[in-house]
């Protein structure tokens, strides 16, 4: 019997990209823990949990009040919603009652994607920024966009232009073996299946409104100064391995 590693198992299914990216985030690590390590996780489904932050402040780009509210209230709400959706589906299966299946599936997609993207969001940033694109990441950026400047310009433009609430996403697209910039409306809409998100910027108003009010573009431009390239590099290496 061939025993797949957790990474290989995730990659073998079309929906593994987000899980692979989250596995490489290291939400609770500090600056000294730069190497990603594969660790054994308990078998079977796991309850979603709010990850701790590896920093206390992102001032002056993101004010402390927004950071605390965003993580402790909004992200925690998505975790609670995702777990509630999983429980509702378990109860539906036990009862053989699928009258509310559309509601439950929609809730899981919305809250589960919100939890996944926020987990990546916290590890896309570091106080004052950290590191630079690795040689491999830089080469992929140049192959896919022409230059880092062009990639960041497209990322900023796409993020600023997201309709209503959503995200800007830099992702690895394994079928075309290229990096792509995507927009996500809400958390789950406009997804390109199979992509592995590497870096995300939240442009729901709760991410910036206390400091920037309706000046989303100003927030996105400032956000580019706190990118955690060390974490992005680790996710990229895991995605292409």
C-alpha positions as CSV (number, residue, x, y, z in Angstrom):
1,X,0.0,0.0,0.0
2,X,1.3,3.4,-0.9
3,X,1.1,5.9,1.9
4,X,0.7,9.5,0.8
5,X,2.2,12.3,2.8
6,X,-0.2,15.0,4.0
7,X,1.1,17.4,1.3
8,X,0.8,14.8,-1.5
9,X,-2.8,14.0,-0.4
10,X,-3.8,17.6,-0.5
11,X,-2.2,18.1,-3.9
12,X,-3.9,15.0,-5.3
13,X,-7.4,16.6,-5.0
14,X,-8.5,19.7,-6.8
15,X,-9.5,21.5,-3.6
16,X,-6.2,21.0,-1.9
17,X,-4.6,24.4,-2.8
18,X,-6.1,26.4,0.0
19,X,-5.3,23.7,2.6
20,X,-1.8,23.5,1.3
21,X,-1.3,27.2,1.6
22,X,-2.7,27.3,5.1
23,X,-0.5,24.5,6.2
24,X,2.5,26.6,5.1
25,X,1.4,29.8,6.9
26,X,2.8,29.3,10.3
27,X,0.4,31.8,11.9
28,X,1.7,31.3,15.4
29,X,5.4,31.4,14.5
30,X,7.7,34.2,15.4
31,X,10.4,35.9,13.4
32,X,13.0,33.3,14.3
33,X,11.0,30.4,13.0
34,X,11.4,30.9,9.3
35,X,11.6,27.3,8.0
36,X,8.3,25.5,7.3
37,X,8.2,22.1,8.7
38,X,5.7,19.3,8.0
39,X,4.2,18.1,11.2
40,X,1.9,15.2,11.9
41,X,-1.7,16.2,12.5
42,X,-4.5,14.2,14.1
43,X,-6.3,11.9,11.7
44,X,-9.9,12.8,10.7
45,X,-11.8,16.1,10.5
46,X,-10.7,18.9,12.7
47,X,-12.7,21.7,14.4
48,X,-11.8,25.1,12.9
49,X,-9.9,27.3,15.3
50,X,-8.8,31.0,15.3
51,X,-5.0,31.2,14.8
52,X,-3.0,33.4,17.1
53,X,-1.2,36.4,15.6
54,X,2.6,36.5,15.5
55,X,2.7,40.2,16.1
56,X,0.9,42.8,18.3
57,X,0.9,45.8,16.0
58,X,1.1,46.8,12.3
59,X,1.2,50.5,13.0
60,X,1.2,52.9,11.2
61,X,-0.2,51.1,8.2
62,X,-3.0,49.3,10.2
63,X,-4.1,50.8,13.5
64,X,-4.2,48.7,16.6
65,X,-7.9,49.0,17.1
66,X,-8.7,47.7,13.6
67,X,-6.2,44.9,14.0
68,X,-7.8,43.7,17.3
69,X,-11.4,44.1,16.0
70,X,-10.6,42.4,12.7
71,X,-8.9,39.4,14.3
72,X,-10.8,38.9,17.6
73,X,-14.3,39.7,16.3
74,X,-14.6,39.4,12.5
75,X,-12.2,36.4,11.9
76,X,-13.5,34.7,15.0
77,X,-17.0,35.1,13.6
78,X,-16.0,33.2,10.4
79,X,-14.5,30.4,12.5
80,X,-17.7,30.2,14.5
81,X,-19.8,30.2,11.3
82,X,-17.8,27.6,9.6
83,X,-18.0,25.2,12.6
84,X,-21.7,25.8,12.8
85,X,-22.1,25.0,9.1
86,X,-20.2,21.7,9.6
87,X,-22.3,20.8,12.6
88,X,-25.6,21.6,10.7
89,X,-24.5,19.3,7.8
90,X,-23.7,16.5,10.3
91,X,-27.2,16.9,11.8
92,X,-28.7,16.9,8.3
93,X,-26.9,13.7,7.4
94,X,-27.9,12.0,10.7
95,X,-31.6,13.0,10.2
96,X,-31.6,12.4,6.5
97,X,-33.2,15.8,6.2
98,X,-31.7,18.0,3.4
99,X,-34.4,20.7,3.2
100,X,-31.9,23.4,4.2
101,X,-28.9,21.9,2.3
102,X,-28.5,25.0,0.1
103,X,-28.3,27.2,3.1
104,X,-25.8,25.0,4.9
105,X,-23.6,24.6,1.9
106,X,-23.6,28.3,1.2
107,X,-22.7,29.0,4.9
108,X,-19.8,26.6,4.7
109,X,-18.5,28.1,1.5
110,X,-18.8,31.7,2.9
111,X,-17.5,31.2,6.4
112,X,-15.0,28.5,5.6
113,X,-13.5,30.7,2.8
114,X,-13.5,33.7,5.1
115,X,-11.6,31.7,7.7
116,X,-9.1,30.4,5.2
117,X,-8.4,33.8,3.6
118,X,-8.1,35.6,6.9
119,X,-5.6,33.0,8.1
120,X,-3.5,33.8,5.0
121,X,-4.1,37.5,5.4
122,X,-2.4,37.6,8.8
123,X,0.7,35.8,7.4
124,X,0.8,38.1,4.3
125,X,1.9,40.9,6.6
126,X,4.7,41.8,9.0
127,X,5.5,45.0,10.9
128,X,7.3,47.3,8.5
129,X,7.5,44.3,6.0
130,X,9.9,41.4,6.0
131,X,12.3,39.9,3.5
132,X,12.3,40.0,-0.3
133,X,11.0,37.5,-2.9
134,X,13.3,34.5,-3.0
135,X,15.3,33.8,-6.2
136,X,12.7,31.2,-7.2
137,X,9.8,33.5,-6.4
138,X,11.4,36.4,-8.3
139,X,12.0,34.2,-11.4
140,X,8.3,33.0,-11.3
141,X,7.1,36.6,-10.9
142,X,9.2,37.7,-13.9
143,X,8.0,34.8,-16.0
144,X,4.4,35.5,-15.2
145,X,4.2,39.3,-15.1
146,X,7.5,40.6,-16.6
147,X,8.7,42.1,-13.4
148,X,8.0,42.5,-9.7
149,X,6.9,46.1,-10.3
150,X,4.3,45.0,-12.9
151,X,3.0,42.2,-10.6
152,X,2.6,44.6,-7.6
153,X,0.9,47.2,-9.9
154,X,-1.6,44.6,-11.2
155,X,-2.1,43.3,-7.7
156,X,-2.8,46.8,-6.4
157,X,-5.1,47.6,-9.3
158,X,-7.1,44.4,-9.0
159,X,-7.4,44.8,-5.2
160,X,-8.6,48.4,-5.4
161,X,-11.2,47.5,-8.0
162,X,-12.8,44.5,-6.2
163,X,-16.6,45.1,-6.4
164,X,-18.1,45.7,-3.0
165,X,-16.3,43.5,-0.3
166,X,-13.6,41.1,-1.2
167,X,-9.9,40.4,-1.6
168,X,-6.9,40.8,-3.9
169,X,-5.1,37.4,-4.3
170,X,-1.7,36.4,-5.6
171,X,-1.8,32.7,-6.4
172,X,0.0,29.8,-8.0
173,X,-2.0,28.3,-10.9
174,X,-0.7,24.7,-11.3
175,X,-2.3,23.8,-14.6
176,X,-0.6,26.7,-16.4
177,X,2.4,26.6,-14.0
178,X,2.2,30.4,-13.6
179,X,1.5,33.0,-10.9
180,X,-1.9,34.8,-11.3
181,X,-3.5,37.8,-9.7
182,X,-7.2,37.2,-8.8
183,X,-10.0,39.1,-7.3
184,X,-12.4,37.5,-4.8
185,X,-15.8,38.9,-4.2
186,X,-17.0,38.3,-0.6
187,X,-14.8,35.3,0.2
188,X,-15.7,32.6,-2.2
189,X,-16.8,34.1,-5.5
190,X,-14.6,34.4,-8.6
191,X,-12.5,31.5,-7.5
192,X,-10.2,29.8,-10.1
193,X,-10.2,26.1,-9.0
194,X,-6.9,24.5,-8.1
195,X,-5.1,27.8,-7.5
196,X,-2.9,28.0,-4.4
197,X,-3.2,31.4,-2.8
198,X,0.2,32.9,-1.7
199,X,-0.6,36.4,-0.6
200,X,-4.0,38.1,0.1
201,X,-5.1,41.6,0.9
202,X,-8.5,42.1,2.6
203,X,-10.6,44.9,1.2
204,X,-13.7,44.4,3.2
205,X,-14.3,47.7,4.9
206,X,-13.7,46.3,8.4
207,X,-10.1,45.8,7.3
208,X,-9.4,49.5,6.9
209,X,-12.4,51.8,7.6
210,X,-11.4,53.1,11.1
211,X,-8.2,54.6,9.7
212,X,-8.8,55.1,6.0
213,X,-12.6,55.6,5.9
214,X,-13.6,55.1,2.2
215,X,-10.0,55.6,0.9
216,X,-9.5,52.0,-0.1
217,X,-6.7,52.8,-2.6
218,X,-4.7,54.6,0.1
219,X,-5.0,51.5,2.3
220,X,-3.9,49.2,-0.5
221,X,-0.9,51.3,-1.3
222,X,0.1,51.4,2.3
223,X,-0.5,47.7,2.7
224,X,2.2,47.0,0.1
225,X,4.8,48.3,2.6
226,X,4.1,45.5,5.1
227,X,4.2,42.4,2.9
228,X,5.8,39.4,4.6
229,X,7.8,38.0,1.7
230,X,9.3,35.4,4.0
231,X,5.9,33.7,4.5
232,X,5.0,34.2,0.8
233,X,8.2,32.5,-0.2
234,X,7.5,29.5,2.0
235,X,4.0,29.1,0.5
236,X,5.4,29.4,-3.0
237,X,8.0,26.7,-2.3
238,X,5.3,24.4,-0.9
239,X,3.0,25.0,-3.9
240,X,5.6,24.2,-6.6
241,X,7.4,21.4,-4.8
